[in-house]
Amino acid sequence: MYLKNLLNTTGRSPEIMTDQFKAKSIHSSGMKLARNGSRFSIAAILLSFLVIAGCDSSGSVGEGLGPDDSEIQKSVVEPDTFEGITSNTFSGRLQHSAMGSFDDPLYGNLNAVTLLKPSISRAQIDTIRPGDTMTLMLSLSSNIYGDELAISEFEIFEAGQVWRGNELRYNSEISVDFSSKVGEFQVTDEDSLEVELNPAWVEKLRTFYNEPAEIRDSLYVNNFPGLAIVPSGGNQNIRFIRHSREDEDSPLVTRFLVYPAEEGFDNGDEEEDPVGNRLDLRDWGSSVTRTDEAASTDGLAIHNIDRVLKIDFDLPTEELRNRNITNATLVLTLRKDIEELFPEINRPQPRSIRGHSFQVEPSDLPAELFTTPSRFGSSIDEDENTFSINLTQYVLNKVFGERGEGPIYISLEAVNGIFYSAQFYDENAIESRRPRIVITSFE
């Protein structure tokens, strides 16, 4: 499923990388410490000791093998590079599409336009006839960004240009044709909503739908711009429509419905509403911009849609080469006090972070972060508001490896169309909250 989602979104497989990055991007699943001379892993040495002790010692197996407390040393290393870098990742063909607007005093003004294009597959509907009507059935996520109690108003227009979902990125706008209105609706606390669409737009779609088979697909892809769901003025939250089912009990995903002319769409009080023929989405995504973000003080903000954290360490390699490294952990602490100044704002909360590393920073970093499986990861410790990432192999490679290691790129959550933001304490915080690697070793 993961590979399928990547292919649907980007047209790229995470397996297909340049030879340069095959050689230079090291993954934990197959990673081995690069040995310098005859140095072997600590695990192998300890195993040898255990075997010898088990064969020759008259005492307990392993007795006296572990280091004394006096020999154990913990070194704390703070990063020499700790910065947020722009990383506008993909915004199309994800599990969710965003729609709405919200002025966040911490993370800037966000404006999100959902882009949708119906399928023209005759496997679902053979033809659209004159007089047939259409609706858009929106399936809504329970996640809300902003004022979760506010009523949101939206208008549906034709998009102002042809777009492709696997090419959409955050902070890259798609124009809207405001002269061609197709529908409007409000959202309160619904989990799904059906919206009637302008018959003139349905007729325009019908002309493409009923073209001869040999030309219809290319004409449609290159000339039909689809729909843009635009927040009306005064919106105070961002909603997320769903393109995948969260569980068996969740509503169906967002889709179009076509009603034959003799039945039509009726949202009245009849005992039994007509059932439309389902028409899935051909393409989807979001056109999202972030502006006027406040500068962070004593912290650094990152976002899963457009900013990652770059970290690099200048380790005391000469000192560490004379010791046996048993563990290395990167500790990052969330700064929650700033967000708590605005309790009325609901923000989806990040529960995990991911980490990648590259010997050389890729020319398209967001694409590599999206398509390459993460090397590191951590879930939040809610009691301490910290993330702890095991970097033992990374540090061993950096200290003893012939090729060394490049910087680490930390990103929030997954890229799934929902917005996640967080602030981390930086090097200006008190010592217990600064970003750091804690290295445990013994002689």
Phi, psi and omega in degrees: 000320180299314180296321180298316179298320180295317181293319179298324186277314189246346186074008182242143173264139178295345178282338187264101181227161177294157179301328180300314183278338172298322182281330191255348177258116188254130183248148187295334185295332183230017188280140174227145180296127175286120186271143179247109185074231186252017183285130179249170182292153179299323182299320181294320181296313180297322178297320178298317178300319181296319180296314180298315181296322181292331183271322193252340187272140175274350180271196179289145178296129178087359183297126177080006182280322183290151179291146173293157179303328182291340181271341182283134182229137175246122178252136178250123181240125178266149184291145172267346171233123179211093187213149174272134179234145181295134182211078182286101185273186186285144181237011181240153178058035176265180180290339180221155171236139185267146174212135179134186178210148179201135177265101182268120182297340179265316192246013172095176180272120182252131176230125186232127177243123177277138179244129182224146175220124182287154174290156171240029180288125178280357174291334178266311180226124184293318181203155171255121186265159175304132179092348175297146179247161182224150173230163173248119178263108182268129175253121191253137174287155176284348178288134178225136176249118179117220179275104186288348180265350184285145173278129182256138178244139182224153172236147179249125177235169168286143173296152184271359180202159176285138182221163176230130187302321183283001176249353183289140176225156176294149182063031172225107190281145169252131184290158181237137177270091184288354177274352183239085181275137185244338180179178177203158181194167174239153177232130173245263181241022181290154171259353173202158186203134179252129186238128178285140183251149183302127180304328179296322177290321178300319179296321178297317177297321183300324181296324176285319185299324186260014174293159177304147187303325186287345182235346190298318185293312181294321177299318183293312182298321187268349187228348183257115188278345181077196187249153175232121177266115190247133176291137175282164181301141178093359177300139182237019174200168177241128177254161183232121177270149190259140176241004175216150182276132181284327176198178184294335183271351182283155180298161176298162182285168179300138186198170172258155175231136180246127180251126177302150187302325183288343178256306179074169179263128180226119181259026184273208187254027180292155184298324182222113180288148176295152181257122180278157176278130186286136175228111185287176179277138172276322183204155182199164178169192180223145170252106190235136175232147174238127180226160172055044177284133180292144178289136179284144174239132182055035179182174181219125183267138172230158183225144181290343184264337188206009176207133177240167181256124178258126183231135173219149185235138171261093186281150174284073190298321182297319179293316184289334179293340179267007182231161176265110183276123181253337181199146173217126184231127173273125181246123176239134184247127177289141173261104185265341187296327181292314179296327181292348174289346181233069185295341182283349182266123176267126177232134172304130187266128177290135179247351182210159173230158179236155179225138174236159172216144180223139175299318177235132181298126182297151178295329175240080184301314181302321180294319180292321178295327182283319188267342183264128176303141182292146179271327182237164176191160178199144171263157185286142167268103188291335178289322183257352186056043181234156168244133180238117184250128178286113180245024185303308182296322178301314181293319177301316178296322182290325182275315188251342186288152180286327183266345181072202181216154175264186179297163175255137179246116182260129177233153182273136170048202174259162172270096185232012179096341176270144185270126174236135177223154178200155173247137176247144173296144180251196185291351179271355181284172175297159190305321185288349181246357180290152172294139185197156168253128176257116184251121177259131182208168173214161183281000000 
